[in-house]
Amino acid sequence: MLSYVVAGLALGAIYAIAAASLVVTHVSSGVFNFAFGAMAFAVARFYYFLYIEQGWPLPLAAVVAIGLFGPALGVLLYAVLFRHLRLRSPLVKIAATIGLSVALPPLVNLALGQLVNVTAPGLAPQPVAVFRPFGTVVDMNQLITYVGLALVLVVGTALLRFTDTGLKVRALVDSPALTAMSGVSPARVSLGVWAFSALLAGLAGVLVAPTAGLSVEGMTFLMAAAFAAVVAARLRSLPTAVGVALAMGVVTSVIQRYLDPESALSAQIVPSVPFLFMLAFLLAHALRGRAGDAPTGGVLDRAIHTENTAAPTATTGSGFVAPLVTIAVVACLPLVLDDFWTGLVATGIALATALLSCTLVTGEGGMIWLCQITFAGLGALFAADLAANSGWPPLAAVLVSAVCVVPIGVILGLLTIRLGNLYVALVTLTFGLLAQNLVFMRDRFYNSGQGIYMPRPEWALDNRSFALLTLAVFCALGVFVVNLRRSTAGLAVTAVRWSETGSRTLGLGVVPVKVLISAVATFVAAVGGGFLALAYQSALPDSFSPFTGLVWLAVLVTVGARPVVGALVAGLAFAVLPSVFQTYLPTRWAEIPVIMFGFGAVMLARDPEGVLAMHGRQVRAVSGWWRGRRAPAPEKSSTATPQGELV
């Protein structure tokens, strides 16, 4: 038992370092850093580059990577992104940091090279020394992890409580406005906080690499697990976050003593423990009414803070021209492209159907759900199971499966109504991760990674016919979304999106409105997932990872979360662009589209409406300028005005 506890404390210490960084940055800047795992990967990959690939001495490589490169990365990201986010809406903050988490790892791989073997060393010299105190086994990497956590806590506490720097940070947490009035620059203090946060991210990344490997997926998964400790601390209490992180690590390790390591149940339960912790704390906070978004700063900051409360722009008749042209162009693509590219177009249209659910829940409902890909996966798996194992017609299986998934979305909507925006994002991400571990990885669905065979309808077997069928379904759902937006229910959704308090004043029920949008969005996501399975001709659980869903969201918000045609453009870009780069450009450039998607979401910090809205404004400006040039000049009056007389 002691060996399990010791190993669990090492894992919990890594969680604690990550949680400490997340708490400090959130309370000081109001930004919950979803890109923490990506930053940890960047620093750990640079350490690997210096230590293994360049042959630097371990101490020098560690100091340069963690102590210099990490803070420099934090300063750079603060200048480019984080300083623009403090007064943005929760949706923009979450989407922008998700965009950074999407773009940063492939950018690092592009610069340093893609690793084939993800086995990575920690901070212990090779070979790693092993000790046996009290009959248990402790290696040097674990000891360094314990020492690292102790140093972080001691040094961090000393800095925050007994130095002028700590006083400035605490003042910034309480009120940036009063901090500025006292002659202290909030920007400089925030810069230091983000530099220190990046240092902790690098330390956590290097420490976790020997266990999780130097892979983006494994490191991001473990960093996401640290979110549970932050949620337990209600995003503010550092001691609580550290304590829960240590307990979570111990439970994760000890539970393995009572499970068969060869069983499928063990592979599903063990990775789910941190997310079960998070779900339990989220529900507890919601039941106690303590899960709302805490206001940033003090009374003065809230008094001087102004938000963009402008009403959404109404859609005019001329606004239909560009969408119709876009749909017409997409409809022509299967007629002129070969079978390979037509298959990619069909996949992109199917993905666009799933992304329509994000248009509904985020663009219309203003809710930050990170599990739409999970609903799509459930729809795909259930439909394939009905079609392959029960002999249902494929389209009927897709429709019935989508209807069966709707109650899950409704229940999730009811559970998250009392949560603040950030907590909603976390609980939906948690739901997605739990579904991946407990449902998607079951042998019935996973089938050694091959998924479940999904036949296409007999009259749409070829890619061209299937692409046109999928486009017809997308258009039907798109028309439904537009009509919903213009209906009485849609106006109620818009009212709730912009002001829940004002909506209650008008007598609108917030709960029914949010349940309605949750149900419709879940149905659309499941239909999109079913058509993705038809496109692949197999329901592949690995295609519906929650982290892939973050890329989906990054692509959509880059294009624009509200326009229906934005989902079509985003789906085609996600499906087609990577193959364009792989086919016509050098292999090492294959991840450039993902970098573009991520940085597009980062740009939301400057232009929250997305690329389509930005280009629409530019086109209207050029059109207005051109009309102004072509307008006839006003005729001059023949009557001269006497000099000195007022006109």
CORQUI-V390359 format. One record per run of one state. SS is the DSSP state (hx for helix, st for strand, lp for the rest). FROM is the first residue (numbers start at 1). TO is the last residue. If there is no record, write none. Layout:
# CORQUI-V390359
SS_FROM_TO / SS_FROM_TO
This chain:
# CORQUI-V390359
lp_1_1 / hx_2_29 / lp_30_35 / hx_36_53 / lp_54_57 / hx_58_80 / lp_81_81 / hx_82_84 / lp_85_89 / hx_90_112 / lp_113_129 / st_130_131 / lp_132_132 / hx_133_135 / lp_136_137 / st_138_139 / hx_140_162 / lp_163_163 / hx_164_174 / lp_175_175 / hx_176_181 / lp_182_185 / hx_186_212 / lp_213_215 / hx_216_225 / lp_226_226 / hx_227_232 / lp_233_237 / hx_238_258 / lp_259_263 / hx_264_287 / lp_288_298 / hx_299_304 / lp_305_318 / hx_319_336 / lp_337_338 / hx_339_364 / lp_365_371 / hx_372_389 / lp_390_393 / hx_394_416 / lp_417_420 / hx_421_440 / lp_441_442 / hx_443_449 / lp_450_451 / st_452_453 / lp_454_457 / hx_458_460 / lp_461_462 / hx_463_486 / lp_487_487 / hx_488_498 / lp_499_499 / hx_500_505 / lp_506_509 / hx_510_536 / lp_537_537 / st_538_539 / lp_540_540 / hx_541_544 / lp_545_545 / hx_546_559 / lp_560_563 / hx_564_584 / lp_585_586 / hx_587_589 / lp_590_591 / hx_592_605 / lp_606_610 / hx_611_630 / lp_631_647
